[in-house]
């Protein structure tokens, strides 16, 4: 509808302004490696959750390689009550979850089904880890891993795969999405841990993104195998994050602003 297009336009403008503020005012440098993807492709973006503000920082990636007005994000329910911004995100049809899957699934399915029926373009960001990375959440994640015979992780949390699988199955059913963008985000320098840190001026000096594009046709058809597919991506992220902290960068050629590959001098 005209209303939806109007909201998407202004949300995209807000996202672009936030990305520009981080880069132009605070000097945040952005480095993108990995595979190119089409700006207007409908997709699900799965990303590790290194800090509470990753959802904002990813706008710098989409400003270069995606399409900001169609970015939708799955967030924790309390954020819908943030003054001003919470109302705007509800108008933009962001998904807010209470982290109780029995109740969340109903709302999740209703809104995703609306996306399909309305044929609205979408680039949906999901954080399968469910919360941001810190020493406490790492401990809880590795306790879970120990009980379930999974390897301990140092740099990421074990993903909660139900939301990802549900979203993928609904959005690929009618070919709403063309791909899954597997994005790993890391901060080789200072790492702002939350909104308070941002408000106090502790912005990241540098953010690195590594992108792998998986055509939806390449994904497993069975739900159980799709759960395992997502877990395998997180095992790769664990290795990739270790590489970032060891070498100061992700491996691979850096993508230029226009989507090509930068030449190394």
FIKOLZA-1660 file (N, C-alpha, C; in steps of 0.1 Angstrom, whole numbers, plus 5000, padded with zeros to 4 digits):
% residues 265
   i   px   py   pz ch aa at
   1 5008 4988 5000  A  X  N
   1 5000 5000 5000  A  X CA
   1 5009 5012 5000  A  X  C
   2 5002 5024 4997  A  X  N
   2 5009 5037 4997  A  X CA
   2 5015 5040 5011  A  X  C
   3 5007 5036 5021  A  X  N
   3 5012 5038 5035  A  X CA
   3 5025 5031 5038  A  X  C
   4 5025 5018 5034  A  X  N
   4 5037 5010 5036  A  X CA
   4 5049 5015 5029  A  X  C
   5 5047 5019 5017  A  X  N
   5 5058 5024 5009  A  X CA
   5 5063 5037 5015  A  X  C
   6 5054 5045 5020  A  X  N
   6 5058 5058 5027  A  X CA
   6 5066 5055 5040  A  X  C
   7 5062 5045 5048  A  X  N
   7 5069 5042 5060  A  X CA
   7 5083 5036 5056  A  X  C
   8 5083 5027 5046  A  X  N
   8 5096 5021 5043  A  X CA
   8 5106 5032 5038  A  X  C
   9 5101 5041 5030  A  X  N
   9 5110 5052 5026  A  X CA
   9 5116 5060 5037  A  X  C
  10 5108 5064 5047  A  X  N
  10 5113 5072 5058  A  X CA
  10 5122 5063 5067  A  X  C
  11 5118 5051 5069  A  X  N
  11 5127 5042 5077  A  X CA
  11 5141 5040 5070  A  X  C
  12 5141 5039 5057  A  X  N
  12 5153 5037 5050  A  X CA
  12 5162 5050 5051  A  X  C
  13 5155 5062 5051  A  X  N
  13 5162 5074 5053  A  X CA
  13 5168 5075 5067  A  X  C
  14 5160 5071 5077  A  X  N
  14 5166 5071 5090  A  X CA
  14 5178 5061 5092  A  X  C
  15 5177 5049 5086  A  X  N
  15 5188 5040 5086  A  X CA
  15 5200 5046 5080  A  X  C
  16 5198 5052 5068  A  X  N
  16 5210 5058 5061  A  X CA
  16 5216 5069 5069  A  X  C
  17 5208 5077 5076  A  X  N
  17 5213 5088 5084  A  X CA
  17 5221 5083 5096  A  X  C
  18 5216 5072 5102  A  X  N
  18 5223 5066 5113  A  X CA
  18 5237 5060 5109  A  X  C
  19 5237 5054 5097  A  X  N
  19 5249 5048 5092  A  X CA
  19 5259 5060 5089  A  X  C
  20 5254 5070 5083  A  X  N
  20 5262 5082 5079  A  X CA
  20 5268 5088 5092  A  X  C
  21 5260 5089 5102  A  X  N
  21 5264 5095 5115  A  X CA
  21 5276 5088 5120  A  X  C
  22 5275 5074 5121  A  X  N
  22 5285 5066 5126  A  X CA
  22 5298 5068 5118  A  X  C
  23 5297 5068 5105  A  X  N
  23 5309 5068 5097  A  X CA
  23 5315 5082 5095  A  X  C
  24 5306 5092 5092  A  X  N
  24 5311 5105 5089  A  X CA
  24 5314 5114 5101  A  X  C
  25 5306 5112 5111  A  X  N
  25 5308 5121 5123  A  X CA
  25 5318 5114 5133  A  X  C
  26 5316 5101 5135  A  X  N
  26 5325 5094 5145  A  X CA
  26 5336 5086 5138  A  X  C
  27 5337 5086 5125  A  X  N
  27 5348 5080 5118  A  X CA
  27 5349 5065 5118  A  X  C
  28 5337 5058 5120  A  X  N
  28 5338 5044 5120  A  X CA
  28 5341 5039 5106  A  X  C
  29 5351 5030 5105  A  X  N
  29 5356 5025 5092  A  X CA
  29 5349 5011 5090  A  X  C
  30 5345 5009 5078  A  X  N
  30 5338 4996 5074  A  X CA
  30 5345 4988 5064  A  X  C
  31 5347 4976 5067  A  X  N
  31 5354 4967 5058  A  X CA
  31 5345 4955 5055  A  X  C
  32 5342 4952 5042  A  X  N
  32 5333 4941 5038  A  X CA
  32 5341 4931 5029  A  X  C
  33 5341 4918 5033  A  X  N
  33 5347 4908 5025  A  X CA
  33 5337 4897 5022  A  X  C
  34 5341 4888 5013  A  X  N
  34 5332 4877 5010  A  X CA
  34 5326 4878 4996  A  X  C
  35 5313 4875 4995  A  X  N
  35 5306 4874 4982  A  X CA
  35 5297 4886 4980  A  X  C
  36 5296 4889 4967  A  X  N
  36 5286 4900 4963  A  X CA
  36 5272 4894 4964  A  X  C
  37 5263 4903 4965  A  X  N
  37 5249 4899 4964  A  X CA
  37 5241 4911 4958  A  X  C
  38 5230 4908 4952  A  X  N
  38 5222 4919 4945  A  X CA
  38 5215 4928 4956  A  X  C
  39 5215 4941 4953  A  X  N
  39 5210 4950 4963  A  X CA
  39 5195 4948 4965  A  X  C
  40 5187 4944 4955  A  X  N
  40 5173 4943 4956  A  X CA
  40 5168 4929 4958  A  X  C
  41 5177 4919 4961  A  X  N
  41 5172 4905 4963  A  X CA
  41 5165 4904 4977  A  X  C
  42 5154 4897 4976  A  X  N
  42 5147 4894 4989  A  X CA
  42 5155 4883 4996  A  X  C
  43 5157 4884 5008  A  X  N
  43 5166 4875 5015  A  X CA
  43 5164 4875 5030  A  X  C
  44 5169 4865 5037  A  X  N
  44 5170 4864 5051  A  X CA
  44 5185 4866 5054  A  X  C
  45 5188 4875 5064  A  X  N
  45 5201 4878 5068  A  X CA
  45 5203 4872 5082  A  X  C
  46 5212 4862 5083  A  X  N
  46 5215 4857 5096  A  X CA
  46 5229 4862 5101  A  X  C
  47 5230 4867 5113  A  X  N
  47 5242 4873 5118  A  X CA
  47 5245 4870 5132  A  X  C
  48 5257 4868 5136  A  X  N
  48 5261 4867 5150  A  X CA
  48 5258 4880 5157  A  X  C
  49 5256 4879 5170  A  X  N
  49 5252 4891 5178  A  X CA
  49 5263 4894 5188  A  X  C
  50 5273 4901 5183  A  X  N
  50 5285 4905 5191  A  X CA
  50 5282 4915 5201  A  X  C
  51 5273 4926 5198  A  X  N
  51 5270 4936 5207  A  X CA
  51 5255 4939 5206  A  X  C
  52 5250 4947 5216  A  X  N
  52 5236 4950 5216  A  X CA
  52 5232 4959 5204  A  X  C
  53 5242 4966 5198  A  X  N
  53 5240 4975 5187  A  X CA
  53 5243 4970 5173  A  X  C
  54 5244 4957 5172  A  X  N
  54 5247 4951 5158  A  X CA
  54 5236 4955 5148  A  X  C
  55 5224 4955 5153  A  X  N
  55 5213 4958 5144  A  X CA
  55 5214 4972 5137  A  X  C
  56 5220 4981 5145  A  X  N
  56 5222 4994 5139  A  X CA
  56 5234 4995 5130  A  X  C
  57 5245 4988 5135  A  X  N
  57 5257 4988 5127  A  X CA
  57 5256 4982 5113  A  X  C
  58 5247 4972 5112  A  X  N
  58 5245 4965 5100  A  X CA
  58 5239 4974 5089  A  X  C
  59 5234 4985 5093  A  X  N
  59 5229 4995 5082  A  X CA
  59 5240 5000 5074  A  X  C
  60 5253 5000 5079  A  X  N
  60 5264 5004 5071  A  X CA
  60 5267 4993 5060  A  X  C
  61 5264 4981 5063  A  X  N
  61 5266 4970 5053  A  X CA
  61 5255 4972 5042  A  X  C
  62 5242 4973 5046  A  X  N
  62 5231 4974 5037  A  X CA
  62 5232 4987 5029  A  X  C
  63 5237 4998 5034  A  X  N
  63 5239 5010 5027  A  X CA
  63 5248 5008 5015  A  X  C
  64 5257 4998 5016  A  X  N
  64 5266 4995 5005  A  X CA
  64 5261 4985 4996  A  X  C
  65 5256 4974 5002  A  X  N
  65 5253 4962 4994  A  X CA
  65 5238 4958 4994  A  X  C
  66 5230 4964 5003  A  X  N
  66 5216 4960 5003  A  X CA
  66 5207 4971 4999  A  X  C
  67 5195 4971 5005  A  X  N
  67 5185 4981 5002  A  X CA
  67 5178 4985 5015  A  X  C
  68 5182 4996 5021  A  X  N
  68 5178 4999 5034  A  X CA
  68 5163 5000 5036  A  X  C
  69 5155 5006 5027  A  X  N
  69 5141 5007 5030  A  X CA
  69 5134 4994 5032  A  X  C
  70 5139 4983 5027  A  X  N
  70 5132 4970 5029  A  X CA
  70 5138 4961 5040  A  X  C
  71 5147 4967 5048  A  X  N
  71 5153 4960 5059  A  X CA
  71 5143 4959 5071  A  X  C
  72 5140 4947 5075  A  X  N
  72 5132 4944 5086  A  X CA
  72 5140 4936 5096  A  X  C
  73 5138 4937 5109  A  X  N
  73 5147 4932 5119  A  X CA
  73 5138 4924 5130  A  X  C
  74 5143 4913 5134  A  X  N
  74 5137 4906 5145  A  X CA
  74 5144 4910 5158  A  X  C
  75 5137 4916 5167  A  X  N
  75 5143 4922 5179  A  X CA
  75 5136 4917 5192  A  X  C
  76 5142 4920 5203  A  X  N
  76 5136 4916 5216  A  X CA
  76 5124 4925 5219  A  X  C
  77 5113 4920 5225  A  X  N
  77 5101 4927 5227  A  X CA
  77 5102 4940 5234  A  X  C
  78 5111 4942 5244  A  X  N
  78 5111 4955 5251  A  X CA
  78 5115 4967 5242  A  X  C
  79 5121 4964 5231  A  X  N
  79 5125 4975 5222  A  X CA
  79 5113 4982 5215  A  X  C
  80 5102 4975 5215  A  X  N
  80 5090 4981 5209  A  X CA
  80 5085 4993 5217  A  X  C
  81 5089 4993 5230  A  X  N
  81 5084 5004 5238  A  X CA
  81 5094 5016 5239  A  X  C
  82 5105 5015 5232  A  X  N
  82 5115 5026 5232  A  X CA
  82 5108 5039 5227  A  X  C
  83 5109 5050 5234  A  X  N
  83 5102 5062 5229  A  X CA
  83 5105 5066 5215  A  X  C
  84 5095 5068 5207  A  X  N
  84 5097 5073 5193  A  X CA
  84 5102 5061 5184  A  X  C
  85 5113 5056 5186  A  X  N
  85 5119 5046 5178  A  X CA
  85 5111 5033 5178  A  X  C
  86 5105 5030 5190  A  X  N
  86 5097 5018 5191  A  X CA
  86 5085 5018 5183  A  X  C
  87 5078 5030 5183  A  X  N
  87 5066 5032 5175  A  X CA
  87 5069 5031 5160  A  X  C
  88 5080 5037 5156  A  X  N
  88 5084 5037 5142  A  X CA
  88 5087 5023 5137  A  X  C
  89 5094 5015 5146  A  X  N
  89 5097 5001 5142  A  X CA
  89 5085 4993 5141  A  X  C
  90 5075 4995 5149  A  X  N
  90 5062 4988 5148  A  X CA
  90 5055 4992 5135  A  X  C
  91 5055 5005 5132  A  X  N
  91 5049 5009 5119  A  X CA
  91 5056 5002 5107  A  X  C
  92 5069 5000 5109  A  X  N
  92 5076 4994 5098  A  X CA
  92 5075 4979 5097  A  X  C
  93 5067 4973 5107  A  X  N
  93 5065 4959 5107  A  X CA
  93 5077 4951 5111  A  X  C
  94 5085 4956 5120  A  X  N
  94 5096 4948 5126  A  X CA
  94 5089 4937 5134  A  X  C
  95 5097 4926 5137  A  X  N
  95 5091 4915 5145  A  X CA
  95 5097 4916 5159  A  X  C
  96 5089 4916 5169  A  X  N
  96 5093 4917 5183  A  X CA
  96 5090 4904 5190  A  X  C
  97 5100 4897 5196  A  X  N
  97 5098 4884 5202  A  X CA
  97 5100 4885 5217  A  X  C
  98 5092 4877 5225  A  X  N
  98 5093 4877 5239  A  X CA
  98 5102 4865 5244  A  X  C
  99 5108 4858 5235  A  X  N
  99 5117 4847 5238  A  X CA
  99 5109 4835 5244  A  X  C
 100 5096 4834 5241  A  X  N
 100 5088 4823 5245  A  X CA
 100 5083 4817 5232  A  X  C
 101 5088 4807 5227  A  X  N
 101 5085 4802 5213  A  X CA
 101 5071 4799 5211  A  X  C
 102 5064 4793 5222  A  X  N
 102 5050 4789 5220  A  X CA
 102 5041 4801 5217  A  X  C
 103 5044 4812 5223  A  X  N
 103 5036 4824 5220  A  X CA
 103 5042 4832 5209  A  X  C
 104 5055 4833 5208  A  X  N
 104 5062 4840 5197  A  X CA
 104 5058 4834 5183  A  X  C
 105 5057 4821 5182  A  X  N
 105 5055 4815 5169  A  X CA
 105 5042 4820 5163  A  X  C
 106 5032 4822 5170  A  X  N
 106 5019 4827 5165  A  X CA
 106 5021 4840 5158  A  X  C
 107 5027 4850 5165  A  X  N
 107 5029 4863 5160  A  X CA
 107 5039 4863 5148  A  X  C
 108 5049 4855 5150  A  X  N
 108 5060 4853 5139  A  X CA
 108 5053 4848 5126  A  X  C
 109 5045 4838 5127  A  X  N
 109 5039 4832 5115  A  X CA
 109 5029 4842 5109  A  X  C
 110 5022 4849 5117  A  X  N
 110 5012 4859 5112  A  X CA
 110 5018 4870 5104  A  X  C
 111 5029 4875 5109  A  X  N
 111 5036 4886 5102  A  X CA
 111 5043 4882 5090  A  X  C
 112 5050 4870 5091  A  X  N
 112 5057 4865 5079  A  X CA
 112 5047 4861 5068  A  X  C
 113 5036 4856 5072  A  X  N
 113 5026 4853 5062  A  X CA
 113 5021 4865 5055  A  X  C
 114 5020 4876 5063  A  X  N
 114 5016 4889 5057  A  X CA
 114 5026 4894 5047  A  X  C
 115 5039 4892 5050  A  X  N
 115 5050 4896 5041  A  X CA
 115 5048 4888 5027  A  X  C
 116 5045 4875 5028  A  X  N
 116 5043 4867 5016  A  X CA
 116 5031 4872 5008  A  X  C
 117 5020 4874 5015  A  X  N
 117 5007 4877 5008  A  X CA
 117 5008 4891 5002  A  X  C
 118 5014 4900 5009  A  X  N
 118 5015 4914 5004  A  X CA
 118 5025 4916 4993  A  X  C
 119 5034 4906 4991  A  X  N
 119 5045 4906 4981  A  X CA
 119 5054 4918 4983  A  X  C
 120 5055 4922 4995  A  X  N
 120 5065 4933 4998  A  X CA
 120 5079 4928 4998  A  X  C
 121 5088 4936 4992  A  X  N
 121 5102 4932 4992  A  X CA
 121 5107 4932 5006  A  X  C
 122 5117 4923 5009  A  X  N
 122 5121 4922 5023  A  X CA
 122 5135 4917 5024  A  X  C
 123 5143 4923 5032  A  X  N
 123 5156 4918 5037  A  X CA
 123 5155 4917 5052  A  X  C
 124 5153 4905 5057  A  X  N
 124 5149 4902 5071  A  X CA
 124 5162 4898 5079  A  X  C
 125 5165 4906 5089  A  X  N
 125 5177 4903 5097  A  X CA
 125 5172 4895 5109  A  X  C
 126 5179 4884 5111  A  X  N
 126 5176 4875 5123  A  X CA
 126 5189 4873 5130  A  X  C
 127 5189 4873 5144  A  X  N
 127 5200 4870 5152  A  X CA
 127 5197 4856 5159  A  X  C
 128 5201 4845 5152  A  X  N
 128 5197 4832 5158  A  X CA
 128 5202 4830 5172  A  X  C
 129 5213 4837 5176  A  X  N
 129 5218 4835 5190  A  X CA
 129 5208 4840 5200  A  X  C
 130 5199 4849 5197  A  X  N
 130 5188 4853 5206  A  X CA
 130 5192 4864 5215  A  X  C
 131 5205 4866 5218  A  X  N
 131 5210 4877 5226  A  X CA
 131 5224 4880 5223  A  X  C
 132 5229 4891 5228  A  X  N
 132 5242 4895 5224  A  X CA
 132 5253 4888 5232  A  X  C
 133 5265 4887 5227  A  X  N
 133 5276 4880 5232  A  X CA
 133 5282 4887 5244  A  X  C
 134 5284 4881 5256  A  X  N
 134 5292 4886 5267  A  X CA
 134 5296 4874 5275  A  X  C
 135 5304 4877 5285  A  X  N
 135 5309 4866 5293  A  X CA
 135 5298 4857 5299  A  X  C
 136 5288 4864 5304  A  X  N
 136 5277 4856 5310  A  X CA
 136 5269 4848 5300  A  X  C
 137 5266 4854 5289  A  X  N
 137 5258 4846 5279  A  X CA
 137 5267 4835 5273  A  X  C
 138 5280 4838 5272  A  X  N
 138 5289 4827 5267  A  X CA
 138 5289 4815 5277  A  X  C
 139 5290 4818 5290  A  X  N
 139 5290 4808 5300  A  X CA
 139 5277 4799 5299  A  X  C
 140 5265 4806 5297  A  X  N
 140 5253 4799 5296  A  X CA
 140 5252 4791 5283  A  X  C
 141 5257 4796 5273  A  X  N
 141 5257 4789 5260  A  X CA
 141 5266 4777 5261  A  X  C
 142 5277 4778 5267  A  X  N
 142 5286 4766 5268  A  X CA
 142 5281 4756 5278  A  X  C
 143 5274 4760 5288  A  X  N
 143 5267 4751 5297  A  X CA
 143 5257 4742 5289  A  X  C
 144 5250 4749 5280  A  X  N
 144 5240 4742 5272  A  X CA
 144 5247 4733 5262  A  X  C
 145 5259 4737 5257  A  X  N
 145 5266 4729 5248  A  X CA
 145 5271 4716 5255  A  X  C
 146 5276 4718 5267  A  X  N
 146 5281 4706 5274  A  X CA
 146 5270 4696 5277  A  X  C
 147 5258 4701 5280  A  X  N
 147 5247 4692 5283  A  X CA
 147 5242 4685 5270  A  X  C
 148 5245 4691 5258  A  X  N
 148 5240 4685 5246  A  X CA
 148 5251 4680 5237  A  X  C
 149 5263 4678 5243  A  X  N
 149 5274 4672 5236  A  X CA
 149 5278 4680 5223  A  X  C
 150 5279 4693 5226  A  X  N
 150 5283 4702 5215  A  X CA
 150 5296 4709 5219  A  X  C
 151 5304 4714 5210  A  X  N
 151 5317 4720 5213  A  X CA
 151 5315 4733 5220  A  X  C
 152 5324 4737 5229  A  X  N
 152 5323 4750 5235  A  X CA
 152 5328 4761 5225  A  X  C
 153 5323 4773 5225  A  X  N
 153 5327 4784 5216  A  X CA
 153 5333 4795 5225  A  X  C
 154 5343 4801 5219  A  X  N
 154 5349 4813 5225  A  X CA
 154 5344 4826 5220  A  X  C
 155 5339 4827 5208  A  X  N
 155 5337 4840 5201  A  X CA
 155 5322 4842 5197  A  X  C
 156 5314 4831 5197  A  X  N
 156 5300 4832 5193  A  X CA
 156 5292 4824 5203  A  X  C
 157 5279 4825 5203  A  X  N
 157 5270 4817 5211  A  X CA
 157 5263 4806 5202  A  X  C
 158 5260 4795 5208  A  X  N
 158 5253 4785 5200  A  X CA
 158 5239 4790 5196  A  X  C
 159 5236 4789 5183  A  X  N
 159 5223 4795 5178  A  X CA
 159 5211 4787 5183  A  X  C
 160 5200 4795 5184  A  X  N
 160 5187 4790 5186  A  X CA
 160 5180 4790 5173  A  X  C
 161 5178 4778 5167  A  X  N
 161 5175 4777 5153  A  X CA
 161 5160 4777 5149  A  X  C
 162 5151 4777 5159  A  X  N
 162 5137 4775 5156  A  X CA
 162 5132 4787 5147  A  X  C
 163 5135 4799 5151  A  X  N
 163 5130 4811 5144  A  X CA
 163 5135 4811 5130  A  X  C
 164 5148 4808 5128  A  X  N
 164 5154 4808 5115  A  X CA
 164 5147 4798 5106  A  X  C
 165 5145 4786 5111  A  X  N
 165 5139 4775 5103  A  X CA
 165 5125 4779 5099  A  X  C
 166 5117 4784 5109  A  X  N
 166 5103 4788 5107  A  X CA
 166 5103 4799 5096  A  X  C
 167 5111 4809 5097  A  X  N
 167 5111 4820 5087  A  X CA
 167 5115 4815 5074  A  X  C
 168 5125 4807 5073  A  X  N
 168 5130 4802 5060  A  X CA
 168 5119 4794 5053  A  X  C
 169 5112 4785 5061  A  X  N
 169 5102 4777 5055  A  X CA
 169 5090 4785 5050  A  X  C
 170 5086 4795 5057  A  X  N
 170 5075 4803 5053  A  X CA
 170 5078 4812 5041  A  X  C
 171 5090 4818 5041  A  X  N
 171 5094 4828 5031  A  X CA
 171 5099 4821 5018  A  X  C
 172 5103 4809 5019  A  X  N
 172 5107 4802 5006  A  X CA
 172 5096 4794 5000  A  X  C
 173 5085 4793 5007  A  X  N
 173 5074 4785 5002  A  X CA
 173 5068 4790 4989  A  X  C
 174 5067 4803 4989  A  X  N
 174 5061 4810 4977  A  X CA
 174 5072 4818 4970  A  X  C
 175 5084 4814 4971  A  X  N
 175 5096 4820 4965  A  X CA
 175 5097 4835 4969  A  X  C
 176 5093 4838 4981  A  X  N
 176 5094 4852 4986  A  X CA
 176 5109 4856 4987  A  X  C
 177 5118 4847 4991  A  X  N
 177 5132 4850 4993  A  X CA
 177 5140 4842 4982  A  X  C
 178 5151 4848 4978  A  X  N
 178 5160 4842 4969  A  X CA
 178 5172 4836 4975  A  X  C
 179 5176 4841 4987  A  X  N
 179 5188 4836 4993  A  X CA
 179 5188 4838 5008  A  X  C
 180 5198 4832 5014  A  X  N
 180 5202 4834 5028  A  X CA
 180 5215 4841 5028  A  X  C
 181 5216 4853 5034  A  X  N
 181 5229 4860 5035  A  X CA
 181 5235 4856 5049  A  X  C
 182 5246 4849 5049  A  X  N
 182 5252 4846 5062  A  X CA
 182 5263 4857 5064  A  X  C
 183 5260 4865 5074  A  X  N
 183 5269 4877 5077  A  X CA
 183 5276 4874 5091  A  X  C
 184 5289 4876 5091  A  X  N
 184 5296 4875 5103  A  X CA
 184 5301 4890 5106  A  X  C
 185 5298 4895 5118  A  X  N
 185 5302 4909 5121  A  X CA
 185 5313 4908 5133  A  X  C
 186 5323 4916 5132  A  X  N
 186 5333 4916 5142  A  X CA
 186 5339 4930 5143  A  X  C
 187 5344 4933 5155  A  X  N
 187 5350 4946 5158  A  X CA
 187 5365 4943 5163  A  X  C
 188 5374 4946 5154  A  X  N
 188 5388 4942 5158  A  X CA
 188 5394 4952 5168  A  X  C
 189 5388 4964 5170  A  X  N
 189 5393 4973 5180  A  X CA
 189 5384 4973 5192  A  X  C
 190 5380 4985 5195  A  X  N
 190 5370 4987 5207  A  X CA
 190 5357 4981 5203  A  X  C
 191 5350 4975 5213  A  X  N
 191 5337 4969 5211  A  X CA
 191 5327 4975 5220  A  X  C
 192 5318 4984 5215  A  X  N
 192 5308 4989 5223  A  X CA
 192 5298 4979 5228  A  X  C
 193 5296 4978 5240  A  X  N
 193 5288 4967 5246  A  X CA
 193 5273 4969 5246  A  X  C
 194 5268 4982 5245  A  X  N
 194 5254 4984 5246  A  X CA
 194 5251 4999 5242  A  X  C
 195 5238 5002 5244  A  X  N
 195 5233 5015 5241  A  X CA
 195 5239 5025 5250  A  X  C
 196 5241 5022 5262  A  X  N
 196 5247 5032 5271  A  X CA
 196 5261 5036 5267  A  X  C
 197 5268 5025 5262  A  X  N
 197 5282 5028 5257  A  X CA
 197 5281 5037 5245  A  X  C
 198 5271 5035 5236  A  X  N
 198 5270 5043 5224  A  X CA
 198 5267 5058 5229  A  X  C
 199 5258 5059 5238  A  X  N
 199 5254 5073 5243  A  X CA
 199 5265 5080 5249  A  X  C
 200 5275 5073 5255  A  X  N
 200 5286 5079 5261  A  X CA
 200 5298 5082 5251  A  X  C
 201 5295 5079 5238  A  X  N
 201 5305 5082 5228  A  X CA
 201 5314 5071 5225  A  X  C
 202 5312 5059 5230  A  X  N
 202 5321 5048 5227  A  X CA
 202 5316 5040 5215  A  X  C
 203 5318 5046 5203  A  X  N
 203 5315 5040 5190  A  X CA
 203 5326 5032 5185  A  X  C
 204 5323 5021 5178  A  X  N
 204 5334 5013 5172  A  X CA
 204 5342 5020 5162  A  X  C
 205 5355 5019 5164  A  X  N
 205 5364 5026 5154  A  X CA
 205 5364 5019 5141  A  X  C
 206 5361 5006 5141  A  X  N
 206 5362 4998 5129  A  X CA
 206 5352 4986 5130  A  X  C
 207 5345 4983 5120  A  X  N
 207 5336 4971 5119  A  X CA
 207 5339 4963 5107  A  X  C
 208 5340 4950 5108  A  X  N
 208 5342 4941 5097  A  X CA
 208 5330 4932 5094  A  X  C
 209 5326 4931 5082  A  X  N
 209 5316 4922 5078  A  X CA
 209 5321 4911 5068  A  X  C
 210 5318 4899 5070  A  X  N
 210 5321 4889 5060  A  X CA
 210 5308 4883 5056  A  X  C
 211 5305 4882 5042  A  X  N
 211 5292 4878 5037  A  X CA
 211 5294 4866 5028  A  X  C
 212 5285 4856 5031  A  X  N
 212 5284 4844 5022  A  X CA
 212 5270 4843 5018  A  X  C
 213 5267 4842 5005  A  X  N
 213 5254 4842 4999  A  X CA
 213 5250 4827 4996  A  X  C
 214 5239 4822 5001  A  X  N
 214 5235 4809 4999  A  X CA
 214 5221 4809 4991  A  X  C
 215 5221 4806 4978  A  X  N
 215 5208 4805 4971  A  X CA
 215 5198 4796 4979  A  X  C
 216 5186 4800 4979  A  X  N
 216 5176 4793 4987  A  X CA
 216 5175 4778 4982  A  X  C
 217 5177 4777 4969  A  X  N
 217 5176 4763 4963  A  X CA
 217 5187 4754 4969  A  X  C
 218 5197 4759 4974  A  X  N
 218 5208 4751 4979  A  X CA
 218 5206 4746 4993  A  X  C
 219 5196 4751 5000  A  X  N
 219 5193 4747 5014  A  X CA
 219 5186 4734 5015  A  X  C
 220 5188 4727 5026  A  X  N
 220 5181 4714 5028  A  X CA
 220 5166 4717 5028  A  X  C
 221 5158 4707 5023  A  X  N
 221 5144 4708 5023  A  X CA
 221 5137 4704 5036  A  X  C
 222 5144 4694 5043  A  X  N
 222 5138 4689 5056  A  X CA
 222 5141 4699 5067  A  X  C
 223 5132 4701 5076  A  X  N
 223 5133 4710 5087  A  X CA
 223 5145 4706 5096  A  X  C
 224 5147 4693 5099  A  X  N
 224 5157 4689 5108  A  X CA
 224 5171 4692 5102  A  X  C
 225 5172 4690 5089  A  X  N
 225 5185 4693 5083  A  X CA
 225 5188 4708 5082  A  X  C
 226 5177 4715 5081  A  X  N
 226 5178 4730 5081  A  X CA
 226 5184 4735 5095  A  X  C
 227 5179 4729 5105  A  X  N
 227 5184 4732 5119  A  X CA
 227 5200 4730 5119  A  X  C
 228 5204 4718 5114  A  X  N
 228 5218 4714 5114  A  X CA
 228 5226 4724 5105  A  X  C
 229 5220 4728 5094  A  X  N
 229 5226 4737 5084  A  X CA
 229 5230 4750 5091  A  X  C
 230 5221 4755 5099  A  X  N
 230 5223 4768 5106  A  X CA
 230 5234 4766 5117  A  X  C
 231 5234 4755 5124  A  X  N
 231 5244 4752 5134  A  X CA
 231 5258 4751 5127  A  X  C
 232 5259 4746 5115  A  X  N
 232 5271 4745 5108  A  X CA
 232 5277 4759 5104  A  X  C
 233 5268 4768 5101  A  X  N
 233 5272 4781 5098  A  X CA
 233 5278 4788 5110  A  X  C
 234 5273 4785 5122  A  X  N
 234 5279 4791 5134  A  X CA
 234 5292 4785 5138  A  X  C
 235 5294 4772 5134  A  X  N
 235 5307 4766 5136  A  X CA
 235 5318 4774 5128  A  X  C
 236 5313 4777 5115  A  X  N
 236 5322 4785 5107  A  X CA
 236 5325 4799 5112  A  X  C
 237 5314 4805 5118  A  X  N
 237 5316 4818 5124  A  X CA
 237 5326 4818 5135  A  X  C
 238 5325 4808 5143  A  X  N
 238 5335 4806 5154  A  X CA
 238 5349 4807 5149  A  X  C
 239 5352 4799 5138  A  X  N
 239 5365 4799 5132  A  X CA
 239 5369 4813 5126  A  X  C
 240 5359 4819 5120  A  X  N
 240 5361 4832 5113  A  X CA
 240 5364 4843 5124  A  X  C
 241 5357 4843 5135  A  X  N
 241 5359 4853 5145  A  X CA
 241 5373 4851 5151  A  X  C
 242 5377 4838 5153  A  X  N
 242 5391 4836 5158  A  X CA
 242 5401 4841 5149  A  X  C
 243 5399 4840 5136  A  X  N
 243 5408 4846 5126  A  X CA
 243 5408 4861 5127  A  X  C
 244 5397 4867 5129  A  X  N
 244 5396 4882 5131  A  X CA
 244 5405 4887 5142  A  X  C
 245 5403 4880 5154  A  X  N
 245 5410 4884 5166  A  X CA
 245 5425 4881 5165  A  X  C
 246 5429 4871 5157  A  X  N
 246 5443 4867 5155  A  X CA
 246 5450 4876 5145  A  X  C
 247 5443 4879 5134  A  X  N
 247 5450 4886 5123  A  X CA
 247 5445 4901 5121  A  X  C
 248 5434 4904 5128  A  X  N
 248 5429 4918 5127  A  X CA
 248 5420 4920 5115  A  X  C
 249 5416 4909 5108  A  X  N
 249 5407 4910 5097  A  X CA
 249 5402 4897 5093  A  X  C
 250 5391 4896 5086  A  X  N
 250 5386 4884 5080  A  X CA
 250 5394 4881 5068  A  X  C
 251 5395 4868 5064  A  X  N
 251 5401 4864 5052  A  X CA
 251 5393 4868 5040  A  X  C
 252 5399 4868 5028  A  X  N
 252 5392 4871 5016  A  X CA
 252 5394 4885 5011  A  X  C
 253 5391 4887 4998  A  X  N
 253 5392 4900 4992  A  X CA
 253 5382 4910 4997  A  X  C
 254 5386 4923 4999  A  X  N
 254 5376 4933 5003  A  X CA
 254 5368 4938 4992  A  X  C
 255 5355 4938 4994  A  X  N
 255 5346 4943 4983  A  X CA
 255 5346 4959 4983  A  X  C
 256 5347 4964 4971  A  X  N
 256 5347 4978 4969  A  X CA
 256 5333 4984 4972  A  X  C
 257 5331 4997 4973  A  X  N
 257 5319 5003 4976  A  X CA
 257 5308 4999 4966  A  X  C
 258 5312 4998 4953  A  X  N
 258 5302 4995 4943  A  X CA
 258 5299 4980 4941  A  X  C
 259 5306 4972 4949  A  X  N
 259 5303 4958 4949  A  X CA
 259 5314 4950 4942  A  X  C
 260 5324 4957 4936  A  X  N
 260 5335 4950 4930  A  X CA
 260 5345 4946 4941  A  X  C
 261 5358 4942 4937  A  X  N
 261 5368 4939 4946  A  X CA
 261 5379 4949 4946  A  X  C
 262 5383 4954 4958  A  X  N
 262 5393 4964 4958  A  X CA
 262 5407 4957 4955  A  X  C
 263 5415 4965 4948  A  X  N
 263 5428 4960 4945  A  X CA
 263 5437 4963 4957  A  X  C
 264 5446 4954 4960  A  X  N
 264 5455 4956 4971  A  X CA
 264 5467 4963 4965  A  X  C
 265 5472 4974 4972  A  X  N
 265 5483 4981 4968  A  X CA
 265 5496 4975 4973  A  X  C
% end
